Structure formats: C-alpha cells, structure tokens
Amino acid sequence: MFFGEIDTAGAAGAILAHSVKLDGKTFKKGRVLGAADVHTLLQADINKIVGARLEAHDVHEDAAAEQLGAVLGGAHVTTKAPFTGRVNLYADAPGVLCLEPHAVHMINSVHESITIATLPPWTWVKARQMIATIKVIPFAVARANLELTLAHAQAAPVSVSPMRARTAVLIQTTLPGMRASILDKTVRVLEARLGAIGIELTAERRVAHQVGATAAAVTALAADADMILIAGASAIVDRRDVVPSAIEAAGGEVVHFGMPVDPGNLILLARRNGKPVLGLPGCARSPALNGVDLVLQRIAAGLQVDSAAIMQMGVGGLLKEFSGRPTPRAGERTVEPVTAPKVAAVVLAAGQSRRMGAVNKLLVEVDGQAMVVTAVKQALASGFDSVVVVTGHESERVRTALAGLPVAFQHNPDFADGLSTSLVTGVRALTNDIDAAVVCLADMPRVTARVLERLVAAYDPVEGRAICVPTWHGKRGNPILWDRSFFAQIAEVAGDIGARHLLGEYQEQVCEVAMTDAAVVSDIDSPADLQALLAQDDASSAASASRGDEVKPS
C-alpha cells in the first residue's frame, strides 16, 4: 500500500489519511475521494493531501476485518458488519466464553496490522455483551498476512457455551449451637448466585454434621436435581473429612479437593452417578465473587469441570477483596460490560405518492412483491431489535401487503401534512430501551440489508458517530441512523424535509458511510423513476434466463 503525500489533482480513488476541514464541511479520514471531492479540494486551494492507495496484493481494512470475523465467530456469537477496519463480536446468549488464548496470541503475532482483543477465556458473559473486537490498524493489509492470520483463526474460533436450565439441591450440616439465621442466609445467597446463571435451587435439607446423616441426605436427594451442593458446618480440611467421606459413603467419588483460587481454596469437587457434587467452602455464604462461581458457571454452561480444569484456574484466580480497594458494597459505581446497542428501524410508508398520479407506488410490484414489502424485508433481514412501520395513505392496503411479517404498525393520521409527521410518529413509537433508530424510506427498495448493517456498524456515539449517513460518490442519501439523544429534537420537526437540518447543526457527530452503489440516493418519486426501476428488473430477469439461472420443470 502506498501512503504519503499525493497531488490533489490526481487523488481520485485515494483514501484520505487525515480529516480536512472546509467551509461548512469536513472530509473525514478514511474517505475515498471521488472526482467531486477532488474538485472541492482544489477550489479550496488544497493542492496536496496525505492519503493511501491500495496495491494489487492489498486487502482493504473492512474486507480483511470482515473475513477474519467470519472465521473467528463461532457458536452462539454474532459478528457485526465492519467499519473503519473494526468488527465486533457479541454473545448471542448468556453463558461462558470459550477461546484458545494461544490462538489469539498467534493471530496477534502475524503482523502488527492485524489485531484481536478478547475478554478472558471462561468469562461468564451476558446476552449481547461484546466478547471480542477485531481491528485492522492501517487502511489495508497484505494478502499474505491476512491468509496466515485466517489459518490461525480457523484453528480456534471464539464461541459461547450457553446457559442451560439446571436444578440443584442444598444440604447444610449443623453443629450444636449453630444459629438458624446463618443457614437461612446461606439459602438466600445461594438462590441468588444460582439464579443468576440459570440454576434453580429446588430443595434444601439440614442434617447433623456427621458422615452417616450427610450420606443419607445425599442418597435421598440425588434424584431430585442435576447437582448436589453441600455446605458443611465446618470447613473441609482433608479428603477424609466429614463431607468427602459422606459423599463416598453414598456411592460418590471425590474428583478434586482444593483450588488455586482465593477465596474458594477449600472447594471439593465430586461426582455421583454422573452428577456433580460440590462441597462448598465458607466463602459460598458470601455474595462476593469467589471460586464457587467459577465452577458453577461452567457447570451451568454444560462444560466439563474436572481436576485439570480446576488446577488451571490460578491465573486470574486472586479474587480476594483488599481493604484498601473500594468495593460495590461500599458504594462504588460498577462498570457494566459493553453490549451491542439496541437499534430499531422506522420504515416510513405513509406517503400519498402525489407525483405518481393514481398509483400508490408502495404497492407496485418490485422483485415479485409490493415495494413496501421489499423495503421492510430488508430491514428485517438486518437483525434490528424492532421494526416499526408508519402507515398513513391507504393504510389498510399497506398493512395487508405486510401481513404476517413481524413488525409493529403505527398509524399517522396527519400524513397529508408531510414527511415530518410520519417521522415524528415513528420516533415517538420507539420504546425507551432503544439506543438508536435507522429511518428508512419505503420507496427505496434497492437499499439492502447490507447497507443497513453497515450503518449500524459505524454507529458509536462515544467516538463521535451519533448520526450515520450513507453516501455514494460523496453525495449523502438515505436511510439515516440517529442516536436516541436526537429523538426529542426529531419529534419536534415540521414540514416535508424531515430532520436533515440536524446534520448541519451537529456536523461533528455526523459519520459518512460510503456505499458501493447508488441505491442510497435513489428513491422512487415519479413515473419515470418507477419505469427505470422496473426496466432494471426486466433486464436482470432476462440476463438470468440467458444464463440458465431459472429452474425449469422436468
């Protein structure tokens, strides 16, 4: 890849390395300069720019990151679309993160241009939590380096072992004088600890701290749950102590005693008829994170826990809270894990199609179905958390065309007053948990799910990308993604121009996302636009037929 100073006059096709501020406009770094951009720069007397040009052996940063993400994303992992060389991976479900650290080291060792950062292996993750991020550092990477990286990635994808519904029973042993309040608290703490990872505590029994009584309780309760937990009145200090002896007397086998995790050193792992039996250390009575959690999380996710697994928990196993470090219980504000934003699509399908005469353009067939159906299906294919369709003109006909699709309808009774009324109706219909919305126009049927996914991938208000606008050859188009911080202002717009004035007012938060075709600047407003679109369909169908793409009956 060439990188350096380029004469502006010959910079078409180059990637801008540094943002350039012009009167009323900013060309941000990473922009692929088109002929119109070059003209604008020259008009501003900018005769040199710093940029990059890809060479034959180069792979663009987004393409490289996307290929790596496709290989690294394993079971129960969602891989997002690339933007500025970054692809984020998220957990599809709560569970345990599974990855091979050596494979990550090998990926990061191929070349400085390709990186991956992950959460630690065996971390318990929430649904939608970010678990890894791939970042290609320069604008492009050498194909040879990418291929070697992909080979390492194929050997060990990143996956999540999801939480599975399980049950447990608790046996508590007692000694004379032991307060019932301690035993009651143990039940409450364990119910919360287990419930957080999908394990239901179905029964509890209290018996004397003796081998015979404890063994009888194990035998009696073993069939009632997927695992047995034993909280002894006295800590287990030896494999021949009361709790392990009782497990063996009940036909169980001690697998491992102790662990390199503090708190949690004195845990006992055993099995009886294939089911895990845990002798709990004293720290299990506390809600603070400890070694018991590390074992229970893996069991909850259906992962095998054996002696080797426990002995490998030492790195990262120092969980003890020191008096000099504030804790959440002392009022410290906890840091939430990074999760995928909740993004909705608002499809505006309320217009009167005035320039189309008597025809409702949204109901004209495109790709064998009504135009509005094509637009809505692309939104659904993009994986939005919700899709809201705003209806108005011929509302019932539009709803009938979309029957059976998983969308929410919101009727705009003021549709005749312009596009802004539909925009306001759609934004006000969004639930409070939505972080951002992509406002889609139903008369742009060539906007694909890929375009929508790229807008969502670009969205990051923390990095100044709170409004994401698609472009084609430097021209801004639709749909536009808006962070929820703009919803209140959008809800106050009027007229027929929507919220585009906000792009100028909040230029520093606008991110332009270059697209590869003109779909984002091509809506169907007139009969001529419609005829051109249908002519494209006819030409495409004819080309497919000439290639023999159609399946003919035998």
C-alpha positions as CSV (number, residue, x, y, z in Angstrom):
1,M,0.0,0.0,0.0
2,F,1.3,3.4,-0.9
3,F,1.0,6.0,1.9
4,G,2.1,9.6,1.7
5,E,1.6,12.9,0.0
6,I,-0.5,13.0,-3.1
7,D,-1.1,15.7,-5.6
8,T,-4.8,16.6,-5.1
9,A,-5.4,16.8,-8.9
10,G,-4.6,13.1,-9.2
11,A,-6.1,12.0,-5.9
12,A,-9.4,10.4,-7.2
13,G,-9.7,7.0,-5.7
14,A,-7.2,7.7,-2.9
15,I,-8.1,7.2,0.8
16,L,-7.8,10.4,2.8
17,A,-5.4,9.8,5.7
18,H,-6.3,12.9,7.8
19,S,-9.5,14.9,8.1
20,V,-9.7,18.1,6.0
21,K,-11.9,21.0,7.2
22,L,-13.6,23.1,4.5
23,D,-16.1,25.9,4.8
24,G,-19.2,24.3,6.1
25,K,-18.0,20.8,5.5
26,T,-15.4,18.2,6.7
27,F,-13.9,15.4,4.7
28,K,-13.1,12.9,7.4
29,K,-10.1,10.5,7.4
30,G,-10.8,7.2,5.6
31,R,-12.9,8.9,2.9
32,V,-12.4,7.6,-0.6
33,L,-12.0,10.7,-2.7
34,G,-14.2,11.0,-5.7
35,A,-13.9,13.4,-8.6
36,A,-16.3,15.8,-7.0
37,D,-14.2,15.7,-3.8
38,V,-11.1,16.5,-5.7
39,H,-12.8,19.4,-7.4
40,T,-13.9,20.8,-4.0
41,L,-10.4,20.5,-2.5
42,L,-8.8,22.2,-5.5
43,Q,-11.4,25.0,-5.3
44,A,-10.3,25.5,-1.6
45,D,-6.6,25.7,-2.8
46,I,-5.7,22.4,-1.2
47,N,-3.2,21.1,-3.8
48,K,-1.7,18.3,-1.7
49,I,-3.3,15.7,0.6
50,V,-1.9,12.8,2.6
51,G,-3.5,9.6,1.6
52,A,-3.2,5.9,0.7
53,R,-3.6,3.9,-2.4
54,L,-4.2,0.1,-2.4
55,E,-1.9,-2.1,-4.5
56,A,-2.6,-5.4,-6.1
57,H,-1.6,-7.5,-3.1
58,D,-3.5,-5.4,-0.6
59,V,-6.9,-6.2,1.1
60,H,-9.0,-3.2,2.3
61,E,-9.2,-2.9,6.1
62,D,-13.0,-3.6,6.2
63,A,-12.8,-6.6,3.9
64,A,-9.9,-8.0,5.9
65,A,-11.7,-7.5,9.3
66,E,-14.9,-9.0,7.9
67,Q,-13.1,-12.1,6.6
68,L,-11.4,-12.6,10.0
69,G,-14.7,-12.1,11.8
70,A,-16.5,-14.6,9.7
71,V,-13.8,-17.2,10.7
72,L,-13.4,-16.3,14.3
73,G,-17.1,-16.1,15.2
74,G,-18.1,-19.5,16.5
75,A,-21.2,-20.9,18.1
76,H,-23.6,-18.5,19.8
77,V,-21.6,-15.5,18.6
78,T,-22.9,-12.6,16.4
79,T,-20.3,-10.9,14.2
80,K,-21.2,-7.4,13.2
81,A,-20.5,-5.6,9.9
82,P,-17.1,-3.9,9.5
83,F,-16.4,-0.2,9.9
84,T,-13.0,1.5,9.8
85,G,-11.3,-1.9,9.9
86,R,-13.2,-2.9,13.1
87,V,-15.5,-5.9,13.6
88,N,-17.1,-6.5,17.0
89,L,-18.2,-9.9,18.2
90,Y,-21.1,-10.3,20.7
91,A,-22.5,-13.1,22.7
92,D,-25.9,-14.4,21.5
93,A,-26.9,-15.8,24.8
94,P,-25.7,-15.8,28.5
95,G,-23.0,-18.4,29.0
96,V,-19.3,-19.0,29.3
97,L,-16.8,-17.6,26.7
98,C,-14.7,-20.3,25.2
99,L,-11.5,-19.4,23.3
100,E,-7.9,-20.7,23.0
101,P,-5.5,-18.0,24.3
102,H,-2.6,-19.4,22.2
103,A,-4.6,-19.0,19.0
104,V,-5.2,-15.3,19.9
105,H,-1.5,-14.9,20.6
106,M,-0.7,-16.4,17.2
107,I,-3.2,-14.1,15.4
108,N,-1.7,-11.0,17.1
109,S,1.8,-12.3,16.3
110,V,1.4,-12.5,12.5
111,H,1.7,-8.8,11.8
112,E,1.2,-5.5,13.7
113,S,-1.5,-4.5,11.2
114,I,-4.0,-7.2,12.4
115,T,-5.2,-7.4,16.0
116,I,-7.8,-9.0,18.1
117,A,-8.7,-8.2,21.7
118,T,-10.9,-10.5,23.8
119,L,-12.4,-10.9,27.2
120,P,-10.5,-13.5,29.3
121,P,-11.4,-17.2,28.5
122,W,-14.1,-18.8,30.7
123,T,-15.6,-15.4,31.4
124,W,-19.4,-15.5,32.2
125,V,-21.0,-13.2,29.7
126,K,-24.5,-11.7,29.2
127,A,-26.5,-11.9,26.0
128,R,-25.5,-9.1,23.7
129,Q,-22.2,-8.5,25.6
130,M,-19.2,-7.7,23.5
131,I,-16.7,-10.5,23.8
132,A,-14.0,-9.6,21.2
133,T,-13.1,-6.9,18.8
134,I,-11.0,-7.2,15.6
135,K,-9.2,-4.1,14.4
136,V,-7.1,-3.8,11.3
137,I,-4.8,-0.9,12.0
138,P,-3.9,0.6,8.6
139,F,-6.2,1.2,5.6
140,A,-5.2,-2.2,4.1
141,V,-3.2,-5.3,4.9
142,A,-1.0,-7.6,2.8
143,R,-3.0,-10.5,1.5
144,A,-0.3,-13.0,2.6
145,N,-0.5,-11.7,6.2
146,L,-4.3,-11.9,6.2
147,E,-4.2,-15.5,4.9
148,L,-1.8,-16.6,7.6
149,T,-4.0,-14.9,10.2
150,L,-7.1,-16.7,8.9
151,A,-5.3,-20.0,9.2
152,H,-4.7,-19.4,12.9
153,A,-8.2,-18.2,13.4
154,Q,-9.7,-21.3,11.8
155,A,-7.9,-23.5,14.3
156,A,-9.7,-21.9,17.3
157,P,-12.9,-19.8,16.8
158,V,-14.3,-17.8,19.6
159,S,-17.6,-19.3,20.9
160,V,-20.0,-19.1,23.8
161,S,-21.3,-22.2,25.6
162,P,-24.8,-21.0,26.5
163,M,-26.5,-21.2,29.9
164,R,-28.7,-24.3,30.2
165,A,-31.6,-24.6,32.7
166,R,-30.4,-26.8,35.6
167,T,-31.5,-27.6,39.1
168,A,-29.7,-28.1,42.4
169,V,-30.4,-29.2,45.9
170,L,-28.6,-28.0,49.0
171,I,-27.6,-30.0,52.1
172,Q,-26.4,-28.0,55.1
173,T,-24.8,-29.7,58.0
174,T,-25.2,-28.3,61.5
175,L,-23.4,-28.5,64.8
176,P,-24.9,-27.8,68.3
177,G,-25.4,-24.1,68.9
178,M,-25.3,-23.1,65.2
179,R,-27.7,-20.3,64.5
180,A,-30.6,-20.9,62.1
181,S,-30.2,-17.3,60.7
182,I,-26.8,-18.3,59.3
183,L,-28.4,-21.3,57.5
184,D,-31.2,-19.1,56.2
185,K,-28.8,-16.5,54.8
186,T,-26.9,-19.3,53.1
187,V,-30.1,-20.3,51.3
188,R,-30.8,-16.8,50.2
189,V,-27.2,-16.1,48.9
190,L,-27.1,-19.4,47.0
191,E,-30.5,-18.9,45.5
192,A,-29.3,-15.5,44.1
193,R,-26.0,-16.9,43.0
194,L,-27.5,-19.9,41.2
195,G,-30.4,-18.0,39.7
196,A,-28.1,-15.5,38.0
197,I,-26.7,-18.4,35.9
198,G,-29.9,-20.3,35.3
199,I,-29.8,-22.8,38.1
200,E,-32.9,-23.3,40.3
201,L,-32.5,-24.4,43.9
202,T,-35.3,-26.8,44.3
203,A,-34.8,-28.2,47.8
204,E,-32.8,-27.8,51.0
205,R,-32.2,-30.2,53.8
206,R,-30.4,-29.7,57.2
207,V,-28.7,-32.6,58.9
208,A,-26.2,-33.2,61.7
209,H,-22.5,-32.7,60.7
210,Q,-21.9,-36.5,60.7
211,V,-20.9,-38.9,57.9
212,G,-23.9,-41.1,58.2
213,A,-26.5,-38.3,58.3
214,T,-24.9,-36.4,55.4
215,A,-24.6,-39.6,53.3
216,A,-28.3,-40.4,53.9
217,A,-29.2,-36.9,52.7
218,V,-27.1,-37.2,49.5
219,T,-28.8,-40.6,48.7
220,A,-32.3,-39.2,49.4
221,L,-31.9,-36.0,47.3
222,A,-29.7,-37.2,44.5
223,A,-32.6,-38.0,42.1
224,D,-34.3,-34.6,42.7
225,A,-31.8,-32.3,40.8
226,D,-28.9,-32.1,38.4
227,M,-26.3,-31.4,41.1
228,I,-25.9,-31.5,44.9
229,L,-24.4,-28.7,46.9
230,I,-23.2,-29.4,50.5
231,A,-22.5,-26.5,52.9
232,G,-20.7,-28.0,55.9
233,A,-20.9,-26.6,59.4
234,S,-17.1,-26.9,59.5
235,A,-14.7,-26.2,56.6
236,I,-13.4,-29.2,54.7
237,V,-9.7,-29.6,55.6
238,D,-8.9,-33.0,54.2
239,R,-10.1,-35.6,51.7
240,R,-11.0,-37.8,54.7
241,D,-13.1,-35.1,56.4
242,V,-16.9,-35.5,57.1
243,V,-18.3,-34.1,53.8
244,P,-16.0,-36.1,51.4
245,S,-16.4,-39.2,53.5
246,A,-20.2,-38.9,53.3
247,I,-20.1,-38.5,49.5
248,E,-18.1,-41.7,49.2
249,A,-20.3,-43.5,51.7
250,A,-23.3,-42.5,49.4
251,G,-21.6,-44.1,46.4
252,G,-19.9,-40.9,45.1
253,E,-16.3,-40.3,44.0
254,V,-14.1,-37.4,45.1
255,V,-12.6,-35.8,41.9
256,H,-10.6,-32.9,43.3
257,F,-10.1,-31.2,46.6
258,G,-8.9,-27.6,46.8
259,M,-8.3,-25.0,44.0
260,P,-5.8,-22.2,43.2
261,V,-8.5,-19.5,43.7
262,D,-8.8,-17.3,46.7
263,P,-11.5,-17.0,48.1
264,G,-12.5,-20.6,47.3
265,N,-9.4,-22.7,48.2
266,L,-11.3,-25.3,50.1
267,I,-13.8,-26.4,47.5
268,L,-14.5,-30.1,46.9
269,L,-15.5,-31.5,43.5
270,A,-17.1,-34.9,43.5
271,R,-19.4,-37.0,41.3
272,R,-22.2,-39.4,42.0
273,N,-23.9,-41.3,39.1
274,G,-22.5,-38.7,36.7
275,K,-23.9,-35.7,38.6
276,P,-21.6,-33.1,40.1
277,V,-21.5,-32.8,43.9
278,L,-19.8,-29.8,45.4
279,G,-18.5,-29.5,48.9
280,L,-18.8,-25.7,49.4
281,P,-16.1,-23.6,51.1
282,G,-17.1,-21.0,53.6
283,C,-17.0,-18.1,51.0
284,A,-20.1,-19.6,49.4
285,R,-22.1,-18.0,52.1
286,S,-21.0,-14.6,50.9
287,P,-22.4,-12.9,47.8
288,A,-18.9,-11.7,46.7
289,L,-17.3,-13.4,43.6
290,N,-15.3,-16.4,44.6
291,G,-14.1,-19.8,43.3
292,V,-17.5,-21.4,43.7
293,D,-18.8,-19.1,41.0
294,L,-16.1,-20.1,38.5
295,V,-17.0,-23.8,38.9
296,L,-20.8,-23.2,38.9
297,Q,-20.7,-21.1,35.8
298,R,-19.0,-23.8,33.8
299,I,-21.5,-26.4,35.0
300,A,-24.4,-24.1,34.2
301,A,-23.0,-23.8,30.6
302,G,-22.7,-27.5,30.2
303,L,-18.9,-27.6,30.3
304,Q,-16.9,-30.4,31.8
305,V,-15.2,-29.5,35.1
306,D,-12.5,-31.9,36.1
307,S,-9.3,-31.8,38.1
308,A,-7.3,-30.3,35.3
309,A,-9.8,-27.5,34.7
310,I,-9.7,-26.5,38.4
311,M,-5.9,-26.5,38.5
312,Q,-5.8,-24.2,35.5
313,M,-7.9,-21.5,37.3
314,G,-4.9,-20.0,39.1
315,V,-4.2,-17.3,36.6
316,G,-6.8,-14.7,37.4
317,G,-7.8,-16.6,40.5
318,L,-6.9,-14.0,43.0
319,L,-10.4,-12.7,43.7
320,K,-9.9,-11.6,47.3
321,E,-11.0,-8.0,48.0
322,F,-8.5,-6.0,50.0
323,S,-9.5,-3.3,52.5
324,G,-7.6,-0.6,50.5
325,R,-9.8,-1.1,47.4
326,P,-13.4,0.2,47.4
327,T,-16.0,-2.4,46.5
328,P,-19.5,-2.2,45.1
329,R,-20.9,-3.0,48.5
330,A,-19.1,0.1,49.8
331,G,-20.9,2.3,47.3
332,E,-18.6,2.1,44.3
333,R,-20.3,2.5,40.9
334,T,-20.0,-0.7,39.0
335,V,-18.9,-0.7,35.3
336,E,-21.3,-2.5,33.0
337,P,-20.0,-4.7,30.2
338,V,-20.1,-3.4,26.7
339,T,-23.2,-4.7,25.0
340,A,-24.5,-4.4,21.4
341,P,-26.7,-1.3,21.0
342,K,-30.4,-1.8,20.6
343,V,-31.3,-0.3,17.2
344,A,-34.7,-0.1,15.7
345,A,-35.8,0.5,12.1
346,V,-38.5,3.1,11.4
347,V,-39.9,2.5,7.9
348,L,-41.9,5.4,6.6
349,A,-44.8,4.1,4.4
350,A,-47.4,6.8,4.8
351,G,-46.9,9.0,1.8
352,Q,-49.6,9.8,-0.8
353,S,-47.4,9.3,-3.9
354,R,-48.7,12.6,-5.3
355,R,-46.3,12.6,-8.2
356,M,-47.3,9.1,-9.2
357,G,-50.9,10.1,-10.1
358,A,-53.5,7.5,-9.1
359,V,-50.9,4.8,-8.4
360,N,-49.7,4.0,-4.8
361,K,-46.1,3.4,-5.6
362,L,-45.5,1.5,-2.4
363,L,-47.9,-1.3,-3.6
364,V,-46.3,-1.6,-7.1
365,E,-44.6,-5.0,-7.5
366,V,-40.8,-5.0,-7.3
367,D,-39.0,-8.3,-7.2
368,G,-42.3,-10.0,-7.3
369,Q,-43.8,-8.3,-4.3
370,A,-45.0,-4.9,-3.3
371,M,-42.3,-2.3,-3.0
372,V,-43.0,-1.7,0.7
373,V,-42.6,-5.4,1.4
374,T,-39.2,-5.4,-0.3
375,A,-38.1,-2.5,1.9
376,V,-39.5,-4.0,5.1
377,K,-38.0,-7.4,4.5
378,Q,-34.5,-5.9,4.0
379,A,-35.0,-4.2,7.4
380,L,-36.0,-7.5,9.0
381,A,-33.0,-9.2,7.5
382,S,-30.7,-6.7,9.1
383,G,-31.4,-8.0,12.6
384,F,-32.9,-4.8,14.1
385,D,-34.3,-5.2,17.6
386,S,-37.6,-3.9,16.3
387,V,-39.1,-2.7,13.1
388,V,-41.8,0.0,13.2
389,V,-43.8,0.7,10.0
390,V,-45.5,4.1,9.9
391,T,-48.7,4.0,7.8
392,G,-51.0,6.7,6.5
393,H,-52.3,6.9,2.9
394,E,-54.2,3.6,2.1
395,S,-53.1,2.3,5.5
396,E,-55.2,-0.9,5.3
397,R,-53.8,-1.9,1.9
398,V,-50.2,-1.4,3.2
399,R,-50.9,-3.4,6.3
400,T,-52.5,-6.2,4.2
401,A,-49.4,-6.3,2.0
402,L,-47.2,-6.7,5.1
403,A,-49.5,-9.2,6.8
404,G,-47.5,-11.9,8.6
405,L,-44.3,-10.0,8.9
406,P,-43.0,-9.4,12.5
407,V,-43.4,-5.6,12.5
408,A,-45.2,-3.1,14.7
409,F,-47.6,-0.7,12.9
410,Q,-48.0,3.0,13.9
411,H,-50.7,5.0,12.0
412,N,-50.0,8.7,11.2
413,P,-53.4,10.4,10.8
414,D,-51.6,13.6,9.7
415,F,-49.7,12.0,6.8
416,A,-51.1,14.6,4.3
417,D,-49.1,17.3,6.2
418,G,-45.8,16.0,5.0
419,L,-42.9,13.5,5.7
420,S,-42.1,15.1,9.1
421,T,-45.3,14.0,10.6
422,S,-44.5,10.3,9.8
423,L,-41.0,10.7,11.1
424,V,-42.4,12.1,14.4
425,T,-45.0,9.3,14.6
426,G,-42.3,6.7,14.1
427,V,-39.8,8.0,16.6
428,R,-42.4,8.6,19.3
429,A,-43.4,4.9,18.9
430,L,-40.0,3.6,19.9
431,T,-39.6,2.0,23.3
432,N,-37.3,3.6,25.9
433,D,-34.7,0.8,25.6
434,I,-33.8,1.7,22.0
435,D,-30.4,3.3,21.7
436,A,-30.7,4.4,18.0
437,A,-33.0,4.2,15.0
438,V,-32.5,3.9,11.3
439,V,-35.1,5.9,9.4
440,C,-35.9,4.0,6.2
441,L,-38.0,5.2,3.3
442,A,-40.3,2.5,1.8
443,D,-39.8,3.9,-1.7
444,M,-36.1,2.9,-1.7
445,P,-36.5,-0.8,-2.4
446,R,-32.8,-1.2,-3.6
447,V,-31.4,-0.4,-0.1
448,T,-30.2,-3.8,1.0
449,A,-29.8,-5.3,4.5
450,R,-26.0,-4.9,3.9
451,V,-26.4,-1.1,3.7
452,L,-28.4,-1.1,7.0
453,E,-25.9,-3.3,8.7
454,R,-23.0,-1.0,7.7
455,L,-24.8,2.0,9.2
456,V,-25.3,0.1,12.5
457,A,-21.6,-1.0,12.4
458,A,-20.5,2.6,12.1
459,Y,-22.6,3.8,15.0
460,D,-20.6,4.7,18.1
461,P,-21.7,8.0,19.9
462,V,-18.7,7.7,22.2
463,E,-16.4,8.1,19.2
464,G,-18.4,10.9,17.7
465,R,-20.5,8.8,15.3
466,A,-24.0,9.5,16.7
467,I,-25.5,10.2,13.2
468,C,-24.6,7.8,10.4
469,V,-25.4,8.9,6.8
470,P,-24.8,6.7,3.7
471,T,-23.0,8.3,0.8
472,W,-22.5,7.5,-2.9
473,H,-19.7,9.3,-4.6
474,G,-19.8,11.9,-1.9
475,K,-23.5,12.5,-2.1
476,R,-25.5,12.0,1.0
477,G,-28.5,9.8,0.9
478,N,-30.9,7.6,3.0
479,P,-31.6,5.8,5.3
480,I,-30.0,7.7,8.2
481,L,-29.2,6.4,11.7
482,W,-29.9,8.6,14.6
483,D,-28.8,8.2,18.2
484,R,-31.6,8.4,20.7
485,S,-30.2,11.7,22.0
486,F,-31.7,13.3,18.9
487,F,-35.2,11.7,19.3
488,A,-36.6,14.7,21.2
489,Q,-35.5,17.2,18.5
490,I,-36.7,14.9,15.7
491,A,-40.1,14.7,17.5
492,E,-40.4,18.5,17.0
493,V,-39.7,18.7,13.3
494,A,-42.2,20.0,10.8
495,G,-42.7,20.3,7.1
496,D,-41.7,17.8,4.3
497,I,-37.9,17.7,4.7
498,G,-37.5,15.5,7.8
499,A,-34.6,16.1,10.2
500,R,-31.8,16.8,7.7
501,H,-31.2,20.3,9.2
502,L,-29.8,18.5,12.3
503,L,-26.9,17.2,10.1
504,G,-25.6,20.7,9.8
505,E,-26.2,21.6,13.4
506,Y,-24.4,18.6,14.7
507,Q,-21.7,18.1,12.0
508,E,-19.1,17.0,14.5
509,Q,-21.3,13.9,15.3
510,V,-22.1,13.0,11.7
511,C,-20.3,10.0,10.2
512,E,-20.5,9.5,6.4
513,V,-20.6,5.8,5.4
514,A,-19.5,5.3,1.8
515,M,-21.6,2.7,-0.1
516,T,-20.9,0.8,-3.3
517,D,-24.0,1.6,-5.3
518,A,-26.5,4.4,-6.0
519,A,-29.3,2.8,-4.1
520,V,-28.9,5.1,-1.1
521,V,-29.5,8.2,-3.3
522,S,-32.3,6.7,-5.5
523,D,-35.8,6.9,-4.3
524,I,-38.9,6.4,-6.5
525,D,-40.7,9.7,-6.8
526,S,-42.1,9.8,-10.3
527,P,-43.5,7.5,-13.0
528,A,-40.1,7.9,-14.8
529,D,-38.3,6.6,-11.7
530,L,-40.6,3.7,-11.4
531,Q,-40.3,2.8,-15.1
532,A,-36.5,2.9,-14.8
533,L,-36.6,0.6,-11.8
534,L,-38.9,-1.9,-13.5
535,A,-36.8,-1.8,-16.6
536,Q,-33.8,-2.8,-14.4
537,D,-35.8,-5.7,-13.1
538,D,-36.7,-6.8,-16.6
539,A,-33.1,-6.6,-17.7
540,S,-31.9,-8.6,-14.7
541,S,-34.5,-11.3,-15.3
542,A,-33.6,-11.6,-19.0
543,A,-29.9,-11.9,-18.1
544,S,-30.6,-14.6,-15.5
545,A,-32.7,-16.5,-18.0
546,S,-30.0,-16.4,-20.7
547,R,-27.5,-17.8,-18.1
548,G,-30.0,-20.6,-17.3
549,D,-30.5,-19.4,-13.7
550,E,-34.2,-20.3,-13.8
551,V,-35.2,-23.8,-12.8
552,K,-37.4,-25.3,-15.5
553,P,-39.9,-28.1,-14.7
554,S,-38.7,-31.5,-15.8
